[in-house]
Amino acid sequence: MTTNVGGGTPVWTEPGRTAIIRYRIGDEARVMELDEPNHTRHLEGLRFIWRWQSEDGDFDVETPGFRMWVRVTHRGDTPVYLDEIDVLSAQMPNLEGGARKWSIYQNGWQSWSPAFARHLGNGLHATPGTASYQRLHRPHWEPGSDGVISSEWVTVVSTWSGQERASLLAGFVTTGDQLAEIRVKQDGSRLIARCYFDGIRLDPGESASSELLLVQAGPDPLTLLEWWADEAGREMKARVPEDPPTGWCSWYFFYGENTSQDVMDNVKAMEEHTLPLDVVLIDDGYQTAIGDWFSLDEAKFPNGIEAVAEGIQQAGRQVGIWTAPFGVAADSQLFADYPEWILRDESGEPVVGWEHWGKTCYALDCTHPQVLDWLGETFKRMKQEWGVSFFKIDFLFAAARPGERHDQSATRAQALRKGVEAIRKAIGRKAFLLGCGAPLGPCLGVVDGMRIGPDVDPNWHPIWRHDLSSVSTQNALRNVMTRAPFHGRLWANDPDCVLVRQRGDDMDLRLNEMRTVAALVALSGGLTLDADNLHTIDPGRLKYLRQILPPTGVSARPLDLFDHEMPRLFMLPVERDWGHWWVIGVVNWDDHTTESRIPLDDLGLPSGRYHVFHYWRRRYLGVVDDVVTIPQHEPHETAVLLFKPVTARPDLLTTTFHVCQGMVEIASYEFEIIDAQAKVKVMLEKEGQQFGRVFFVVPRGWRVTEAHVNGRRQAPVTEAPHLVSFGLTLEERAEVEVRFESTTL
């Protein structure tokens, strides 16, 4: 049997295909191998069945491809301990060129873990082998697995065959019961899709099922990855907010040293500068210890959180709070009072969740009923007493640490999910829940937003260049692009905060680097939070913050995700009743100036001629039909280019009020033409106040005869041949009307 789902070259064959169950009876390890789908096997009182459904079988044809899972039922007399199930262990397809030409999507375990399409033959990136890296980012690592590419939940293997591409996706689309990974051997010999049952106890009469695996073949790897995210979101009932939040965060300027006065100074600055930021997020540092969330640092918050929260709400903003709910500091009162709540190792010692600024934090056992009650009471109190409606929960991986749990039938994934569900129940369905430091799968369907990369930083490069998880702007932005397919499908992506302040002692980002942060965050369409000390920022820098508000809610696509380990092309298609255009971020990750050439064929644009506008440089690049060249593409610069089809009539080209250039700020557009006269009327709406320009194309054979901005006559500024602009201050609403006359009729 050959599988050829989605067209293209057949890429999957049956020989070597199997499912493997690893379990224990007493101290004896056992292995059951299943090589016949949909056939029941019995051994030692256990019933095994490997379900395999395809278009040729008995499954819902609305979801093409292969769907697989394994179910174990215990009908014996002795408890069984279930360790792992390889839902699929199979020979890799014979893709042309061999494994050294493969590009393999590698999704990291948790929020801060790197994600990218690894190139086996000539890749830039490798996986650090340090113990700390393995603990934080490779929880399934074992000796002898260094020759394996491990990707959490999903992978896509892609290669070129002449002028055509062949790609294979394997991904779990249910994610709440086990941690799971897809393993691809670097020699190209085998693919393994594994679920971790963590040694859970299976008593007589009980059953356990693996997560649901999909396998799909097709030509375009990015489309396959997006399809997987759609399927996983549907299966797990993803929570996707219609409008991603905006806000201010206290962390990346104050780093936990902020006082209540610092918070209120920034609230005041938002008002003074008319910044449309919804949430004020009080980050780490207000508490005396991790776990003691209502024991406040009185030197920083002498009147408690309540007073600050009241001031935030009176200013018309929402209160946000940071917690690390699944950790307990060793010196906390909570640990002293309830040591039985802590996850323990085999020797009975507390399991370390993480080191927090030099202090040990132990992991909570989220299967303990009293822990779940405490979580519910804590977050309910924050909501009711502090008025919090935005909850950032951090270091969530602590709940998924290996250990001896109160509930021996719970996996690490189930323990984590129980904790997150307890929080969701306490805060209600309307509050916004943002996961961070989180194993991604178990949170799906419970959180509204998810951090999808390492922390941003006032420095571009990480301290350790080869650690892709290290705090740095470059590492954070890579994941913004490589996990872009998750946005709007699994949750709202959180790219982490933007920093727009001037370069100085607390900020080492150059202008191009700061603009790249702004551009990629804007194009990603997710949460948009600033983390500057707003009342000290030069107004010239605040304009960059205004130009990325509000978020579009729609993510750009990393077009060359599988061509480069650091994708360079981030394209946002925009479709409106009155027109369509494309906004593309072209990233120069290099440390030197280069020339960037972008063939239109690489962008997938329909054939034709396009106006091109360079957003940051406010420069019209003219009309192109084959290649756009950026001759001086500076280090770490993202050139934001607008492509709009050429027409024979006068037309709106773009505005400078938002990086996405018309997607959010143009409320309506009218065009009229009668004989030799034409009129374009544009209505702009945008919260806040900012100055910008609106650009119009004046084709050959036309001229501007009259223009009004907010009812007042204004002369056009000629920006280039056949291009004019009008400047205005947009305060909530503005209208631009331009009349044209044909000079050839």
N, C-alpha and C positions, 0 to 999 in steps of 0.2 A: 504493500500500500504506500502510495506517495501523497504527501500533503502539498497542495499548491493553493493556499488560501490567499486571495487578494491579487492574483495575477503574477506575471513575471516568471522567472525560472524556478522550477521545483527545487526546494531547499531542505526538505525534511523526508527522511526515509525511516522505515520501521525497524530494521535490524539493530540490535543493541539497546533496545528501549526496555526500561524496567522501572518498577517502584520498589523501594527498600524501606523496611520498618526495623528500627533498632529498639530493643526493649530488654527488660531484665525480669527474671523470676528469682526472687531471693537475691543472691549475689552473682548469679550466673547471667552473663550477657547473651542475648539471642538475636538472631537476624532472620527476618523473613523477606524473601525476594519474590516479587510478583512480576511475571512477564506476560500475563494475559489480561488485558483490560476487560472489565465487566464480568469476570469469572470469580466466584467466591472460593476462598481457600480456608481450611480449618487446621489449626495446630494448637495442641496443649490448651484446649478450651477457648481459644481465641478465634474469632471470625474476621477474616481480612477480605476487603473488596477494594479494588482499584477501579474507580469510575473514570471512563474515557469517553467523552461525547464529541461527535464531530458532525459536519454537515451530512455525512453519510449515515449517521446514527439517529439517536432518539433525543435530540435536544432542540432548544429554541433556536430556530434558524435566523432569528433577528440578531443574534450575536454570533457572527461567523467565527470560525477558528476552532481550536481544540480547547475543551474545558476538562480539567482533571482534578480529582481529589481522592484521598484515601480515607477509609473508615475502618476503625477497629472496634469490635464488640467483644466484651469479656463474658464468656459463658462458663468459665471454669470455677474453681474453688479457692484459688490462691491469688492474692493481690499481685498485680503486674505493674511495673514501673516503665512508663513510655518515655524514651529519650529523644528520638528523631524519626522523622519520616521524609525520605526523599520521594516526593510526589512524582518526580521524573528524574531518571538518570539515563542519559542517552548519548549515543555517539553524535558528535557535532556534524552538521551537514557539510558536504564537500564544497564549501564556498571557494570560488576561484582565487588563486594567488596564495592560498595558505594563510595561517593565522597571523603571520607577520604583516599582512596587509589589512587586518581587521581593525575596525574601530568599535570599541565596546563601551556602552554606557554604564558607568559605575556610580551608583547612587549610594551615598554614605548613610550610616546608621541613624544619625540624629541631626538636629538642626545645624550644628557647627561642622559636621563632617563634610569633606569635599565631595562634590559631584561634578563629573565631566565625562566626556567620551574619550576613553584612553586609547592611544594608538600603540599597538603592541610592537611594531617594528621600529618606529623612530619617535617614540613619545618623549615629551619633555618631563613628565611627572612620574614619580614613583611613590610607593607607600612607605613612610618612615617605619622603622622596625622597633622603635622604643617601646618600653613597657607602658608608659603613660599614654602613648598614642593608641596602642592596642586596646587598652582599657576603655578609653573614651570613644573610639571610633571603629574598632573591629572586635566586637564582643564574641564573635564566633571563631576567632582565630585559634588555630591549634598548630603544634609543631608539624612541619611537613607541608603546610598549606601555602608556603610562599610562592609556589608556582601556579597560584590560582587567583583569578580576578574575581573578587566578591562584590556583589551589588545587592543592596537591601531592596527586597520586594520586587524589583523589576530590572531587566536589562534588555538592551537591543544590541545585537551584533550585526554590523554592516560592513560591506565591502563592495568594491567596484568590479564589474565584469565588463570590460571594454567600456562602452559609453553608457551602460546601464548599471543600476545599483541593485543589489540583492540584500535584504535585511530580514532578520529573524528576531521576534520579540518573545520573551517569556516573562510573565509577571503575575504575581498573586493579586487578586482583586478583592479578596476579603482579607482583613488585616487585624482583626480584634482579638484573636485567640492565641496566636503564636508569633514569635519573632520568626522572620523568614528571610532567606537570601537566595540569590541565583549565583551559582558558581560556574565559571568557565575556565577550564584549564588553559594555561597560556600556550601550550603546545597545540591547542586547537582540537584535542582529542575527545573532550567530553563536556557536556552541560549537565549540571545538577541543580534541581529546584528543591530546596530543603526547608522544612518547618521544624522548629525547635520546641519540643514538649517538656524539656527541662526536668525529666525524671518524675513527672506527675504520677500519682498513684491512681491506678484503675482497679476498682473493686469489682467483684462479680456482679454482673447485671449492668455495668456501666459501659458507655461507648465514648469514643473520641474521634473527631474528624479533623483532617488537615484543613488548611486554608484552600481556597479555590484558585487553581492555576489556569491561566490562559496562555496559549501559544498561538502566535499569528505570524505569517510571512507576508512580505510585500516589498515593493521597491523603495519606499521613502521611510527612513528610520525615524525622522521627526514626527511624521504623521502617525506612525505606529505608537510612539511614546505618548502622543496626545490622546490617541484612541484608548490606550491602557488607562490613562488618568480619568477619562470619561467613564470607563467601565468601573473602575475602583470607586469613583465618587458616587456612581449610581448604586452599586452594591452596598456601600457603607453609609448611604444617605448623608452625603457630605453637607455641611453647613457653609454656604457661600453667601456672605453679605452682599447686598445689592450695591452699597456704597462703602468702600473701604474707609476706615477712620483716618483722620488726620490728627496731629497733636504735637505736643512738646514733651520731651523726656529730660529728666534731671541728670542722667548718668554721664554722658560723654563730655561734659564740661566740669561737673563737680565731683564725679566719681565717688558718690556716697557722702561727701562732706557738706552737702547743701543743707541749709537751715530752712525753716518755714518762711523766713523773710526772703530768702533767695527764690523760693517758689513763687511767692506773691509778687516779687519784683518782676519776674518773667510774665506772670499773668497780666500785670500792669503794662508791660512792654507790648504784649499782644494787642491790648486795647489801643495803646498810643499809635502803634504802627498798622492798625486795622488788619491784623493777620488772621485769616480764616482757619484757625486751628481749633479743633473740637475738644480734644482730650488733653488734660494736664496729668502726666504720668509721674508720680512720685516713685522713683526707683530705689534700689538698695541703699541702706544706710540709715533709715529712720528708726529701725528696731535695735534693741540692745543685743540680740542674738538670733541666729537662724532658728526658727521654731517658736520663739517668744514674740509673736507678732503684735501683741498689745502692750508689750513692755517697751516704751519708747525712750529714745535718747533725749532726755529733757533739755540738754544743752542745745540741741538742734531744733526740737519741737516742744518748747516750754508749755504751750497751751494745747498740746495734743494734735492729732490729725484732724479732729472735728473742726477746729477753728480754721485750719487751712482749707479743708473741704468746703466749708461754708463760703469762704471767700472765692473759691474757684467757681462754685455754683452761682453765686451772686453775679459773677462776671459772665455768666452764660456759657460756661464751659463744663465739661464732664470730668469727674474725678476718676483718675486711674491709679492703680496701686500695683507694685511689684511684690511678689513673694517667691520663695523657693519652697513649695509646700511639702515636698517629700524628703526633706532633709531636716536634721536636728543637730545643732551645734553641741559639741561635747561639753561645753561649759554652760549650756542653756538650762533653765529651770525645767523645761519640758522633759529633757533627758533625765534629770535628777528625779523627777516625779514619776515618770512612766518608762523605765528602762525596758519593760516587757513589750513595748511597742516597736522596738528596733529590730530590723532584719538581722539575723545571726548567721554566722558561717557554721561549718560542720563541727567546729570545736566550741561553739557557743559564744564566740567573740562577736562584738558588733561589726557589721559590714560598713566600711567607709564609703559614703556616697561620693564625696569630693572634698578637696581642701579649699576653703573659702578665705582668701586673703590671709593665709597662714593658720587658719583655724580648721580643725577637723570637723566635718559634718557627717553624721551617720545617716544611713538610709532607713526610712520608715517602712514598716511592713504594711502595705496597703491592702492586704487581705485580712487584717485584724479588724474585727467589727468596731472596736473602740477607736481605732485610728480613723476609720471612715466616719464615725460619728463626730470625732473632733474636727476633721476636715470640714464637714458640713456645718458645724456650729461656728467655726472660725470664719468661713467665707460668708455665711449668712449674716454674721455680726458686722463684718466689714461693709456689706451692702446696706444693712439697715442703719447702723450707727454712723458710719463714715460717708454714706451716700455714694459708694463706689459703683460704677457701672462698666468700667473697663478693667479687666483683671489680666495682668501678665504673670504667668506662672512659669518659673524658670528651673533649670537643673532637673528636669523631669526624669532624666535617665536613671536617677538614683533609685526610683521605684522598680526599675527593671534590672537591678544588680542581681547576680546569682546569690542564693542564700536559702536558709531553712525558713519557710513561711508558716504562718498560723494555719492557712488552708493549703494542705499538701496536694490538693487537686488543681491548684491554680498555677498557670504558667507565669513567666515573667511578664509577658504581654498582657495577660489578664489582670495581673496585679496592678500594673501601671494604669490600665484602662479603668479599673475599679476606682482608683484614686481620682482620675480626671472626671469620671462620671459623678462621683460624690460632690465634687466642686461645682459641676454644671447644675446638678440638682439644687444645690444651695443658692446659687446666684440667679437661677431662672433662665429661661430661654432667650430673654431679650438682652441680657447683659452680654458684653463682648468678652470672649475668652481667647487669649493669645498664648499659644504654646511656644516654649523656647527651651533649648537644650533638650529637645524631646526626640525620642525614637518616633519616627514619623507615623508608621502604620497604626499603632494602637490608639492614637489620638484622633484618627480620621472619623468624622461624624460626630465628634464631641466638641472640638475647638472650632472657633470661627476664623482664626488666623494662625499662621505658623511661621516662625522664623525659619528661613531656609538657607542660612549661611553663617559663617563666622562673624564675630563682632567687627563692625567698622572701626576705624581708628583714625586719629589725626595724622597717621603716617601711611604712605602708600604701600611700601614693601613690608612684609613681616620681618621680625628680627631673625627668625630662622627661615631662610629663603625656600628650603625644600619641604617645609611643613605646610601643607595646603590648608590646615585647620587653624593655623596661628592667626591671632588677631591682626588684621590689616585691612585697609580699604581694598587692595587688589584682590585678596582672597574673598572678601565679602561680595564684591561685584561679580567675580566669576560665577559664584553660585546663584546670583540674581538672574543671570542668563541661563545657566545650565539647568536650573529648576523652574524656569519660566513656564513650562507646560503644566505644572501643578496648579498655577493660579487660576481661580475661577472654576476649577474642576474638583479639587480636593478641599480647598479653603481659600481665603485671601492670603496671598504671599506677603510676608513681612521681610523686606530687604534690609532691615535695620535702619538706623537713623541717618539723616543727611546732616552734614556739617558745612555751613556756608560762611563761617567767621573768617576774619582776615588771618593771614599767615603771621605767626608770632611764636612766643614761648610755648603756648598750649596748642599750636596748630601748625603742622609741617606740610599740609597739602598745598601744592601750588595751584594757580588759577585753573589750569587745564584739568588737574586732578579733581578739584572741587566741582568743576562743571561736569566731569564724567560721572561723578556720584549723582549729581542732580539729573543728568540726562537718563541714566540707566534706571534710576528709581522712577522717574516720570514714565518712561517707556514700559516699565514692568507693570504699572497699573495698580499696584497693591497699596498697603499701608504707607502713609507718608508722615513721618514724625521727625521733627527737628530736635537737635540736642546741643544747641548753643546757649550762651548766656545772652539772651536777646536784647536786653537793655544796654549792652555794651557794643553792639554790632553797628558798623557803618551802614547807613541806608543803601549805599551802593551794593552791598553784599546781600541785603534782605531781598533785593529784586530777584535773586536767583531762587529764593524760597517761594516767592510769589509765582514764579514762572513754572512751578511744578505742582501748584495747587489749583483745583482739587485733583485727586487721582482719577484717572479715566475709568478704572475698574476693569480694563481690558489689557491683557499683556501682549507685548510684542513677541515675535517668534525668533529664536536664535537660528537663523537660516543655515549657518555653517557649523552647527553643534557637532556634527560627526566628521567635519573636515579639519577642525583645529581643536586642540585641547583647551585653548583659550579662544572661544568664539569671538568673531569680530563684527558680525552683521546681525543687528537686532532690529527687525522690521515690524512696524505696526501698520496694518492696513486700516484705512478709515473710509467708511461708506456712509454717505448721507443721501437723502432724497435729491438734493440739489448738486451733488458731486461726489467724487471719490479721489483719494490721494493716498500716498504712502509716506510715512515718516520712518527714517532708517538711521539708527545709530551705528556709525562706523568707528570701531575702537582701535586705537593704536596702543597695544600693550607694551610695545618696546620702550626701552630707555633712551632711544635716540629718534631724531626726526627722520621720517621716511616719506616716500611717495606712495600713496594708496590709489590703486586703479580698481574701480568697481564696474565690471561688465554688467549691463542690465540683465543679461541672461542669468547671471548668478543670483539675481534678486527675484527671478520668476515673474517679472512684470510682463504684461501683454505687450506685444510688439507695437511700436509707435514712437512718437516724439514726446518728450517730457520737459516741462520747466523744472529746474533744480534750484533750490534755495538753501543756503548754508546758514543755519539758525544762529549759532553763537557769533559768527562773524558778520551777520546781517548782510550777507553778500549773495547777490543773484549770480548763479553760475551759468545762466543761459539755457539754451535748448539742447538736449542730447537725445540720441537714439541708439547709442551703442555702449559707450564707456564714459564714466565720470572719473575725473582725476583730481585728487587732492595733492598738489605738488609739495606743499610744506605741511605734512601731517605731523604735528608736534608730539613729543613724548607724552604718553598717557592721556592724549586728547581724544575725546569722542566727537567726531564731526556729526552733527545732527542735520541730516539732509531731507528736504521735502521734495517728493517727486509728484508732479501733477500733470495730467495729460494736456497737451496743447490743443486749444480750440481756436477757431477763426474769429470768435467774438470776444469782446471785453469780459474780464472775469476777475473775481477775487483770487489772489494767489495764496496769501497766508497772513497770519498775524503773529506778533511777538509776545502775546500775553500768556502763552503757554507753550512748553516745549513740544507738545503734540499738535500745535499750530492749527487751531480751529476745531479740534475735536470736542472740547468742553465749553469754550467760551462763545461760540457762534450759536445763538439761539434760533435765528431764522435768516433766510437768504431769499431775496426776490430778484428776478431778472425779467426785464421787459424790453422788447424791441419793436418799434413801429417805424417802418420805412428806414430812414437813415439815422434814426435816433434810438439810443439804448440807455437803459437805466439799471444800475445795480444798487440794491438796498440791503445793507447788512445790519442785523441787530445783534449786539453783543451783551452777554450777561455773565457776570462773574463776581463772586463774593469778595469783599475787600476793596482795596484801592491801589491802582498801579498805573504807571505810564507805559505806553507801548505804541506800536505803529501797525497800520493795516495796509497791506500791499495789494495793488491791482495791476493786472496785465493789460496793456493797451496795444493790441496787435497792430501790425502795419495796416494803414488805411483807416485808422481811427484816431481820435484825439479827445481829451477831456475838455468838456465845455463848462462844467459847473460841478461843485461839490459842496456838501454840507455835512458838518460833524455836529451832532446834537442840535440841529436846526440852524447852526451858524455857518456862514460861507467860509470855506478854507481853501487856500491855494494848494495844489499838489506839489510834492517834492519829487523831482525826477531822480530816481535811484540808479537807473541804467536805461539803455535804449529799450523802449516799450515797457517800462516799469515805473510806476509812481507809488508814493506812499502818503499817508496822512497820520499825523501824531495826535494822540488824545490821552486823557486820563480816564480810565475806566473805573467808575465807582458804582458798582452794582449793575449799572445798565448804560448802554450808549448806542447811538445809531449813526451809521455812516451811509450817506447816499451820494452816488457819483453818477453824473450824466455824461454820455459820450455821443460823439457825432462822427458819422462816416465821412471820410474825405474823398471817397472814390465814387459816391453816388450823387 
